[in-house]
């Protein structure tokens, strides 16, 4: 994880404009590394929103730009990953409200999944896998939106407390959402 203390993100002195153009500051490199690490997980998270993939990419870039600006101003970011997820969540909500698009959330998920996955299964196994995946997607789509977000964030490895901070929920509410969601998914898998 990135050390988010202001000392670890020195701001390039405005007197040395040439050095600012030639070599990025440590903060820029750290944010770039974080972008490389979190771009795909953030895309998967945003698949729960009815946003096209190109809009999701814009949301992610906007969130990273905002993080970089925070760090350049010398503001401390305790957990960059949680901060970014919260920013991406809020930006996606704003974009959805602003654009009023009603695309199916699974369409962007499947498009992102197809870009990321390469199947090496034989046709029969691939068919069985696709049927199972479709059943699982149907169960997940039937979950309330807040439950889906909790599941996506937990699947990305976030702790309950981090999920609560990102979604502005209590720890108990996060536990309840995840427990109910996993129970429903478990029942669907058993069928």
C-alpha positions as a Markdown table, in Angstrom:
| # | Residue | x | y | z |
|---|---|---|---|---|
| 1 | Unk | 0.0 | 0.0 | 0.0 |
| 2 | Unk | 1.1 | 3.5 | -0.6 |
| 3 | Unk | 2.4 | 5.7 | 2.2 |
| 4 | Unk | 0.0 | 8.6 | 2.1 |
| 5 | Unk | 1.8 | 11.0 | 4.3 |
| 6 | Unk | 2.5 | 14.4 | 2.6 |
| 7 | Unk | 6.3 | 13.8 | 2.8 |
| 8 | Unk | 6.0 | 10.8 | 0.5 |
| 9 | Unk | 4.4 | 12.9 | -2.2 |
| 10 | Unk | 6.7 | 15.9 | -2.6 |
| 11 | Unk | 5.3 | 18.7 | -4.8 |
| 12 | Unk | 7.6 | 19.8 | -7.5 |
| 13 | Unk | 8.7 | 23.3 | -6.8 |
| 14 | Unk | 7.1 | 25.8 | -9.1 |
| 15 | Unk | 10.5 | 27.5 | -9.6 |
| 16 | Unk | 11.9 | 24.4 | -11.4 |
| 17 | Unk | 9.4 | 24.2 | -14.3 |
| 18 | Unk | 11.9 | 22.3 | -16.4 |
| 19 | Unk | 12.3 | 19.5 | -13.8 |
| 20 | Unk | 8.5 | 19.2 | -13.6 |
| 21 | Unk | 8.3 | 18.5 | -17.3 |
| 22 | Unk | 11.1 | 16.0 | -17.5 |
| 23 | Unk | 10.6 | 13.8 | -14.4 |
| 24 | Unk | 7.4 | 13.0 | -12.6 |
| 25 | Unk | 7.3 | 13.5 | -8.8 |
| 26 | Unk | 7.2 | 10.5 | -6.5 |
| 27 | Unk | 3.5 | 11.2 | -6.0 |
| 28 | Unk | 2.8 | 10.9 | -9.8 |
| 29 | Unk | 4.7 | 7.6 | -9.9 |
| 30 | Unk | 2.8 | 6.3 | -6.9 |
| 31 | Unk | -0.6 | 7.3 | -8.3 |
| 32 | Unk | 0.4 | 5.7 | -11.7 |
| 33 | Unk | 1.3 | 2.5 | -10.0 |
| 34 | Unk | -1.9 | 2.5 | -8.1 |
| 35 | Unk | -3.8 | 3.1 | -11.3 |
| 36 | Unk | -2.2 | 0.1 | -12.9 |
| 37 | Unk | -3.1 | -2.0 | -9.9 |
| 38 | Unk | -6.7 | -0.9 | -9.4 |
| 39 | Unk | -8.0 | -0.1 | -12.9 |
| 40 | Unk | -9.4 | -3.5 | -13.6 |
| 41 | Unk | -10.9 | -4.0 | -10.1 |
| 42 | Unk | -12.6 | -0.6 | -10.3 |
| 43 | Unk | -14.0 | -1.5 | -13.8 |
| 44 | Unk | -15.5 | -4.6 | -12.3 |
| 45 | Unk | -16.9 | -2.6 | -9.4 |
| 46 | Unk | -18.4 | -0.1 | -11.9 |
| 47 | Unk | -20.1 | -2.9 | -13.8 |
| 48 | Unk | -22.7 | -2.8 | -11.1 |
| 49 | Unk | -23.8 | 0.6 | -12.3 |
| 50 | Unk | -25.7 | 1.0 | -15.5 |
| 51 | Unk | -22.8 | 2.8 | -17.2 |
| 52 | Unk | -21.2 | 2.0 | -20.5 |
| 53 | Unk | -17.6 | 0.9 | -20.3 |
| 54 | Unk | -16.3 | 4.1 | -21.7 |
| 55 | Unk | -18.1 | 6.1 | -19.1 |
| 56 | Unk | -16.7 | 3.8 | -16.4 |
| 57 | Unk | -13.2 | 4.5 | -17.8 |
| 58 | Unk | -13.9 | 8.3 | -17.5 |
| 59 | Unk | -15.1 | 7.9 | -13.9 |
| 60 | Unk | -11.9 | 6.0 | -13.0 |
| 61 | Unk | -9.7 | 8.6 | -14.6 |
| 62 | Unk | -11.6 | 11.4 | -12.9 |
| 63 | Unk | -11.2 | 9.7 | -9.5 |
| 64 | Unk | -7.4 | 9.3 | -10.0 |
| 65 | Unk | -7.1 | 12.9 | -11.1 |
| 66 | Unk | -8.9 | 14.0 | -8.0 |
| 67 | Unk | -6.6 | 11.8 | -5.8 |
| 68 | Unk | -3.5 | 13.2 | -7.5 |
| 69 | Unk | -4.8 | 16.8 | -6.9 |
| 70 | Unk | -5.5 | 16.0 | -3.2 |
| 71 | Unk | -1.9 | 14.8 | -2.8 |
| 72 | Unk | -0.5 | 17.8 | -4.7 |
| 73 | Unk | -2.3 | 20.1 | -2.3 |
| 74 | Unk | -0.5 | 18.3 | 0.6 |
| 75 | Unk | -3.7 | 16.7 | 1.9 |
| 76 | Unk | -3.3 | 13.3 | 3.6 |
| 77 | Unk | -5.1 | 10.3 | 2.2 |
| 78 | Unk | -5.0 | 7.5 | 4.8 |
| 79 | Unk | -6.2 | 4.7 | 2.6 |
| 80 | Unk | -5.9 | 5.5 | -1.1 |
| 81 | Unk | -7.7 | 2.4 | -2.1 |
| 82 | Unk | -10.8 | 3.1 | 0.0 |
| 83 | Unk | -10.6 | 6.8 | -1.0 |
| 84 | Unk | -10.6 | 5.8 | -4.6 |
| 85 | Unk | -13.5 | 3.4 | -4.3 |
| 86 | Unk | -15.6 | 6.0 | -2.5 |
| 87 | Unk | -14.7 | 8.6 | -5.2 |
| 88 | Unk | -15.5 | 6.2 | -8.0 |
| 89 | Unk | -18.8 | 5.2 | -6.3 |
| 90 | Unk | -19.9 | 8.9 | -5.9 |
| 91 | Unk | -18.7 | 9.9 | -9.4 |
| 92 | Unk | -20.6 | 7.0 | -10.9 |
| 93 | Unk | -23.8 | 7.9 | -9.0 |
| 94 | Unk | -23.5 | 11.5 | -10.2 |
| 95 | Unk | -22.9 | 10.4 | -13.8 |
| 96 | Unk | -25.8 | 8.1 | -13.7 |
| 97 | Unk | -28.1 | 10.7 | -12.4 |
| 98 | Unk | -26.8 | 13.3 | -14.8 |
| 99 | Unk | -27.1 | 11.1 | -17.9 |
| 100 | Unk | -30.3 | 9.2 | -17.0 |
| 101 | Unk | -29.2 | 6.2 | -19.0 |
| 102 | Unk | -30.9 | 2.9 | -18.3 |
| 103 | Unk | -28.4 | 0.4 | -19.7 |
| 104 | Unk | -28.5 | -3.1 | -18.2 |
| 105 | Unk | -25.8 | -3.4 | -15.6 |
| 106 | Unk | -24.9 | -6.9 | -16.9 |
| 107 | Unk | -24.2 | -5.6 | -20.4 |
| 108 | Unk | -21.2 | -3.5 | -19.2 |
| 109 | Unk | -20.1 | -6.4 | -16.9 |
| 110 | Unk | -20.1 | -8.9 | -19.7 |
| 111 | Unk | -18.3 | -6.5 | -22.0 |
| 112 | Unk | -15.6 | -5.9 | -19.4 |
| 113 | Unk | -15.4 | -9.6 | -18.6 |
| 114 | Unk | -15.0 | -10.5 | -22.3 |
| 115 | Unk | -12.2 | -7.9 | -22.6 |
| 116 | Unk | -10.4 | -9.4 | -19.6 |
| 117 | Unk | -11.1 | -13.2 | -19.8 |
| 118 | Unk | -9.7 | -15.7 | -22.2 |
| 119 | Unk | -11.4 | -19.1 | -22.1 |
| 120 | Unk | -9.4 | -22.2 | -22.9 |
| 121 | Unk | -12.2 | -24.7 | -22.1 |
| 122 | Unk | -13.5 | -27.3 | -24.5 |
| 123 | Unk | -17.0 | -26.5 | -25.9 |
| 124 | Unk | -18.9 | -28.7 | -23.5 |
| 125 | Unk | -17.1 | -27.3 | -20.4 |
| 126 | Unk | -17.5 | -23.8 | -21.8 |
| 127 | Unk | -21.2 | -24.3 | -22.3 |
| 128 | Unk | -21.7 | -25.7 | -18.7 |
| 129 | Unk | -19.5 | -22.8 | -17.3 |
| 130 | Unk | -21.6 | -20.2 | -19.2 |
| 131 | Unk | -24.9 | -21.7 | -17.9 |
| 132 | Unk | -23.6 | -21.6 | -14.4 |
| 133 | Unk | -22.3 | -18.1 | -14.8 |
| 134 | Unk | -25.6 | -16.9 | -16.3 |
| 135 | Unk | -27.5 | -18.4 | -13.3 |
| 136 | Unk | -25.2 | -16.7 | -10.9 |
| 137 | Unk | -25.5 | -13.4 | -12.8 |
| 138 | Unk | -29.3 | -13.7 | -12.7 |
| 139 | Unk | -29.2 | -14.2 | -8.9 |
| 140 | Unk | -26.8 | -11.2 | -8.5 |
| 141 | Unk | -28.9 | -9.0 | -10.7 |
| 142 | Unk | -32.0 | -9.9 | -8.6 |
| 143 | Unk | -30.2 | -8.6 | -5.5 |
| 144 | Unk | -30.9 | -5.0 | -4.3 |
| 145 | Unk | -28.4 | -2.6 | -5.6 |
| 146 | Unk | -26.8 | -2.0 | -2.2 |
| 147 | Unk | -26.3 | -5.7 | -1.8 |
| 148 | Unk | -24.5 | -6.0 | -5.2 |
| 149 | Unk | -22.2 | -3.1 | -4.3 |
| 150 | Unk | -21.3 | -4.8 | -1.0 |
| 151 | Unk | -20.6 | -8.1 | -2.8 |
| 152 | Unk | -18.4 | -6.4 | -5.5 |
| 153 | Unk | -16.4 | -4.6 | -2.9 |
| 154 | Unk | -16.0 | -7.7 | -0.7 |
| 155 | Unk | -14.9 | -9.6 | -3.8 |
| 156 | Unk | -12.2 | -7.0 | -4.3 |
| 157 | Unk | -10.8 | -7.8 | -0.9 |
| 158 | Unk | -12.1 | -4.9 | 1.1 |
| 159 | Unk | -12.9 | -5.2 | 4.8 |
| 160 | Unk | -16.4 | -4.7 | 6.1 |
| 161 | Unk | -15.4 | -1.4 | 7.7 |
| 162 | Unk | -13.9 | -0.1 | 4.4 |
| 163 | Unk | -17.1 | -1.1 | 2.6 |
| 164 | Unk | -19.2 | 0.7 | 5.1 |
| 165 | Unk | -17.1 | 3.9 | 4.7 |
| 166 | Unk | -17.3 | 3.7 | 0.9 |
| 167 | Unk | -21.1 | 3.1 | 0.8 |
| 168 | Unk | -21.9 | 5.2 | 3.9 |
| 169 | Unk | -23.3 | 2.2 | 5.7 |
| 170 | Unk | -23.0 | 0.9 | 9.3 |
| 171 | Unk | -20.8 | -2.1 | 9.9 |
| 172 | Unk | -24.0 | -4.1 | 10.9 |
| 173 | Unk | -25.7 | -3.1 | 7.7 |
| 174 | Unk | -22.7 | -4.3 | 5.6 |
| 175 | Unk | -22.7 | -7.6 | 7.5 |
| 176 | Unk | -26.4 | -8.1 | 7.0 |
| 177 | Unk | -26.2 | -7.3 | 3.3 |
| 178 | Unk | -23.4 | -9.7 | 2.7 |
| 179 | Unk | -24.9 | -12.4 | 4.8 |
| 180 | Unk | -28.3 | -12.3 | 2.9 |
| 181 | Unk | -26.6 | -12.0 | -0.5 |
| 182 | Unk | -24.3 | -15.0 | 0.2 |
| 183 | Unk | -27.2 | -17.1 | 1.5 |
| 184 | Unk | -29.2 | -16.4 | -1.7 |
| 185 | Unk | -26.2 | -17.2 | -3.9 |
| 186 | Unk | -25.6 | -20.4 | -1.9 |
| 187 | Unk | -29.1 | -21.5 | -2.4 |
| 188 | Unk | -28.9 | -20.8 | -6.2 |
| 189 | Unk | -25.6 | -22.7 | -6.5 |
| 190 | Unk | -27.1 | -25.8 | -4.7 |
| 191 | Unk | -30.0 | -25.9 | -7.2 |
